[in-house]
Amino acid sequence: MFEFLWPSMGYLLALPLLVRLLWPRLLQARQEQPAEGQRTTLLFPDLRRLEQSFKSRRPRSAIAGKVQALILALLWLALTLAAMRPQWLEPHTEIRSEGYDLMLAVDTSRSMTALDFSNEGRPVSRMAVVKGVMGRFIGKREGDRVGLVVFGNQAFVQAPLTLDIKAASSILQTVEPGMAGNATAMGDAIGLSVKKLRQRPPGSRVLLLVTDGENTAGLIPPADAAALAAREGIRIYAIGVGSNQKEVMIRGSDGNYHAETDIGLDEKALQRIAQTTGGAYFRATNARALEEISQRIDALEKTEVESRTVHIPRPLYQWPLGTALLLLLLLGLFPEGRIRLPGSRTND
């Protein structure tokens, strides 16, 4: 769809006509009013003959004047069109659908590097398990809005709520332990997720909290954050990652793995968080937890998303502006309807 951003600038088209109509009258009025102290001079007896003597005797002078007037008119038209800011509006329609608003909060503390899981006999880190399990989970959420929050010393929005589940899944695969700090600000992650989810319609707000430890940083206690989520109608499904091994291999600041005594999951705190909001707690050691979460979420009421169309403007003012520049160049080459070349004679 085509439109002008500033259509009122079109009134400038009438400006040359007004000048053409009013300017002779102003000159005539000025000539009729003699200036103070003006002296009377002797007039030439034949003004018409004098006027003809100053006119050009070129045979094409009349045509040249019309060509020059045409170029000036087109130049003013092009400049006015550029000032009106023409633009093309490209419609972008969001399809109406039903789905959930899922925010995934992933713990990125240093303990997520622990090698206490195995895949085909090889040790696998906790973060690898999270990426695998939750990546498959996101891939099945067709029609849902999915967002991603990462938390360590602080909580950050890594991906806003979006219907593009492929983009959300790709961003999840880029998450690495330590990217948000080595601590666990669980309460801050819940609070930030609540802030983003509360903007969505009620009934479909879900937070998936994935962590392997207990709250060790942040400003908001997890219990207070869970109470805030309950007031906003947000259900929290807490997913605990980690085995029951007392000693695990964790990657240190030097990049090497060292045997450390794992603090272990604070499962009671995660269960309280889930119960406060009407959710549930799971252990993400295999795909069974994913299936249980899917069944719980599918039992919730879906939110109907209305379709809407947004017009994205694409400016087109450069075309009339470029035309005006070409006309201005043409006017410089043909100032009187004749080409101006070096060494050309001024009179015929």
C-alpha positions in Angstrom: 0.0 0.0 0.0 1.3 3.4 -1.0 0.9 6.6 1.1 2.6 9.9 2.0 4.0 10.4 5.5 3.6 14.2 5.3 0.7 14.8 2.8 0.2 18.3 3.9 3.5 19.3 2.2 1.6 19.0 -1.1 0.2 22.5 -0.6 3.7 23.7 -1.7 2.7 22.8 -5.2 0.5 26.0 -5.3 3.4 28.3 -4.1 4.8 29.1 -7.6 1.3 29.9 -8.9 0.7 32.3 -6.0 4.0 33.9 -6.7 3.2 34.2 -10.4 -0.2 35.9 -9.6 0.9 38.2 -6.8 4.4 39.2 -7.8 3.3 41.5 -10.8 0.8 43.2 -8.6 3.4 43.9 -5.9 5.7 45.3 -8.5 3.0 47.5 -10.0 2.0 48.8 -6.6 5.6 49.6 -5.8 6.1 51.5 -9.1 2.9 53.6 -8.5 4.2 54.8 -5.2 7.1 57.3 -5.9 9.9 57.3 -3.5 10.5 60.4 -1.4 12.7 62.8 -3.2 12.4 61.0 -6.5 13.1 63.1 -9.6 11.1 63.1 -12.8 13.0 61.7 -15.7 12.6 62.0 -19.5 10.9 58.9 -20.9 11.8 57.3 -24.3 9.0 58.1 -26.8 8.7 54.5 -28.2 8.9 52.0 -25.4 7.8 49.0 -27.6 10.7 49.6 -30.0 13.1 49.9 -27.0 11.8 46.6 -25.6 12.3 44.8 -28.9 15.8 45.9 -29.1 16.7 44.1 -25.8 15.0 40.9 -26.8 16.9 38.0 -28.3 16.6 37.5 -32.0 17.1 33.7 -31.8 14.4 31.9 -33.8 13.9 29.3 -31.1 13.7 31.7 -28.2 10.0 31.0 -27.6 10.5 27.3 -27.5 13.5 27.6 -25.3 11.5 29.6 -22.8 8.8 26.9 -22.7 11.4 24.2 -22.2 13.0 26.1 -19.3 9.6 26.7 -17.7 8.8 23.0 -18.0 12.0 21.9 -16.4 11.4 24.4 -13.5 7.9 23.0 -13.0 9.1 19.4 -13.0 11.9 20.3 -10.6 9.4 21.9 -8.1 7.1 18.9 -8.5 9.9 16.4 -7.7 11.1 18.4 -4.7 7.5 18.7 -3.3 7.0 14.9 -3.7 10.2 14.2 -1.9 9.1 16.6 0.9 5.8 14.6 1.2 7.8 11.5 2.1 6.3 8.8 -0.1 6.5 5.3 1.4 5.4 1.8 0.6 3.7 -0.1 3.4 4.4 -3.8 3.4 1.8 -5.8 5.5 3.0 -8.3 8.0 0.3 -10.5 9.5 0.6 -12.6 12.6 -1.5 -15.7 12.4 -4.2 -16.4 15.0 -3.4 -19.4 17.1 -3.8 -21.0 20.5 -0.8 -21.8 22.6 1.1 -21.4 25.9 3.6 -18.8 27.0 6.6 -20.8 28.2 9.6 -19.2 29.8 12.6 -21.5 30.3 15.0 -20.4 33.1 18.3 -22.3 32.9 21.0 -22.4 35.6 24.4 -21.6 34.1 26.5 -21.8 37.3 29.9 -23.6 37.3 28.4 -26.8 38.8 26.5 -27.3 35.5 29.8 -28.6 34.1 29.7 -31.6 36.4 30.2 -34.9 34.5 27.8 -37.1 36.5 25.7 -38.3 33.5 26.6 -40.7 30.8 25.6 -41.2 27.2 26.5 -44.5 25.5 29.2 -45.1 28.2 30.7 -41.6 27.9 30.5 -39.0 30.6 28.2 -36.1 29.8 27.8 -32.7 31.6 24.7 -31.5 33.2 24.4 -28.7 30.7 24.5 -31.2 27.9 21.6 -33.1 29.4 19.6 -29.8 29.7 20.3 -28.8 26.1 19.3 -32.3 24.9 16.2 -32.7 26.9 14.9 -29.2 26.8 15.9 -28.8 23.2 13.6 -31.7 22.2 10.9 -30.3 24.4 11.0 -26.8 22.8 11.0 -28.5 19.3 7.6 -30.0 20.0 6.0 -26.7 21.2 4.5 -25.7 17.9 2.1 -22.8 18.3 3.5 -21.8 21.8 5.6 -18.8 22.7 8.9 -19.8 24.1 11.5 -17.5 25.9 14.8 -18.1 27.6 16.3 -16.7 30.8 19.8 -17.6 32.0 21.0 -17.1 35.6 24.2 -17.3 37.5 25.3 -14.4 39.7 22.4 -12.5 38.0 19.5 -13.3 35.7 19.3 -12.2 32.1 16.8 -12.5 29.2 18.6 -14.5 26.6 15.6 -14.8 24.2 12.2 -13.0 24.5 8.9 -14.8 24.2 8.6 -15.7 20.5 6.7 -18.1 18.2 9.9 -18.9 16.4 10.7 -22.1 18.3 13.6 -22.9 16.0 15.3 -19.6 17.0 14.7 -20.3 20.7 16.1 -23.8 20.4 19.2 -22.5 18.6 19.8 -19.9 21.3 19.5 -22.6 23.9 22.3 -24.5 22.3 24.6 -21.5 22.7 24.2 -21.4 26.4 27.3 -22.3 28.3 28.1 -22.7 32.0 29.6 -19.5 33.6 28.2 -17.1 31.0 26.1 -15.4 33.7 28.5 -16.1 36.6 29.3 -19.1 38.8 26.7 -18.6 41.5 23.0 -19.4 41.5 20.5 -16.5 41.7 17.4 -18.6 41.5 15.1 -16.1 43.1 16.2 -13.3 40.6 15.6 -15.7 37.7 12.0 -16.4 38.9 11.4 -12.7 39.4 12.6 -11.7 36.0 10.6 -14.5 34.4 7.5 -13.3 36.2 8.1 -9.8 34.9 8.1 -11.0 31.3 5.2 -13.5 31.7 2.8 -11.1 33.4 2.5 -9.2 30.2 0.9 -12.2 28.5 -2.8 -13.3 28.9 -3.6 -15.3 32.1 -4.2 -19.0 32.0 -1.2 -20.0 29.9 1.8 -18.6 31.8 4.3 -21.3 32.5 7.8 -21.1 33.9 10.3 -24.1 33.5 13.0 -23.7 36.2 16.1 -25.8 35.5 18.8 -25.8 38.2 21.2 -28.2 39.8 21.8 -26.5 43.2 20.5 -24.1 45.8 20.1 -20.3 45.8 23.5 -18.7 46.5 23.1 -15.2 45.0 20.6 -12.6 44.0 18.4 -10.1 45.7 15.1 -11.9 45.8 14.6 -15.0 48.0 13.1 -17.9 45.9 10.2 -18.3 48.3 9.2 -14.6 47.8 9.6 -14.9 44.0 7.4 -18.1 44.0 4.7 -16.2 45.9 4.8 -13.4 43.4 4.5 -15.9 40.6 1.5 -17.5 42.3 -0.2 -14.1 42.5 0.3 -13.5 38.8 -1.1 -17.0 38.0 2.2 -18.4 36.7 2.8 -22.1 37.3 6.4 -23.1 37.9 7.6 -26.6 36.9 11.0 -27.1 38.6 13.4 -29.5 37.0 16.3 -30.7 39.1 19.5 -31.7 37.3 22.1 -33.9 38.9 22.8 -37.4 40.2 23.2 -38.5 43.8 27.0 -39.0 43.6 28.8 -37.4 46.5 31.9 -36.6 44.4 31.7 -35.3 40.8 34.2 -33.9 38.2 33.6 -30.2 37.8 35.5 -27.9 35.4 37.6 -25.3 37.2 38.6 -21.8 36.3 41.7 -23.2 34.6 39.6 -25.2 32.2 40.5 -28.5 33.7 38.2 -30.9 35.5 38.7 -31.6 39.2 37.0 -33.9 41.6 34.8 -31.9 44.0 32.2 -32.6 46.6 28.9 -31.7 45.0 26.5 -29.7 47.2 23.6 -31.5 45.6 20.1 -30.4 44.8 17.9 -28.5 47.3 14.9 -30.6 46.3 12.8 -29.5 49.2 13.1 -25.8 48.2 12.3 -26.7 44.5 9.3 -28.7 45.6 8.0 -25.8 47.7 8.4 -23.4 44.8 6.4 -25.7 42.6 3.7 -26.4 45.1 3.3 -22.7 45.9 2.4 -22.0 42.2 0.4 -25.1 41.5 3.2 -26.7 39.4 5.3 -29.8 40.0 8.9 -30.9 40.6 10.8 -33.3 38.3 14.3 -34.8 38.1 15.7 -34.4 34.6 17.8 -37.5 34.4 16.1 -38.9 31.3 13.3 -38.2 28.8 10.6 -39.5 31.2 10.6 -36.1 33.0 10.0 -34.4 29.7 7.0 -36.5 28.9 5.4 -35.7 32.4 6.0 -32.0 31.9 4.4 -32.1 28.5 1.3 -33.8 29.8 0.9 -31.3 32.7 1.3 -28.3 30.3 -1.2 -29.8 27.8 -3.8 -30.0 30.5 -3.7 -26.2 31.0 -6.1 -23.8 29.3 -4.6 -22.4 26.1 -4.6 -18.7 25.2 -6.2 -17.6 22.0 -3.9 -15.2 20.2 -5.7 -12.7 17.9 -4.2 -12.1 14.5 -3.1 -8.6 13.7 -1.5 -6.9 10.7 1.4 -4.5 11.0 2.5 -2.4 8.1 6.2 -2.0 7.8 7.1 1.3 5.9 9.7 1.4 3.2 10.7 5.0 2.3 10.6 6.0 -1.4 11.6 9.7 -1.1 15.0 9.0 -2.7 13.3 8.6 -6.2 11.7 12.0 -6.5 14.8 13.6 -4.8 17.1 11.9 -7.4 14.8 13.1 -10.2 15.0 16.7 -8.8 18.8 16.5 -8.8 18.9 15.3 -12.5 16.5 18.1 -13.4 18.7 20.6 -11.6 21.7 19.4 -13.6 19.7 19.6 -16.8 18.7 23.2 -15.9 22.4 24.0 -15.4 23.3 22.6 -18.8 20.4 24.4 -20.6 19.9 27.7 -18.7 18.0 29.3 -21.5 16.8 26.3 -23.4 20.2 26.0 -25.2 23.2 23.9 -24.2 25.9 25.7 -22.5 29.3 24.6 -23.8 32.8 26.2 -23.3 33.5 28.8 -25.9 30.0 28.9 -27.2 28.7 32.3 -28.4 26.1 34.1 -26.3 24.5 35.8 -29.3 23.4 34.5 -32.7 
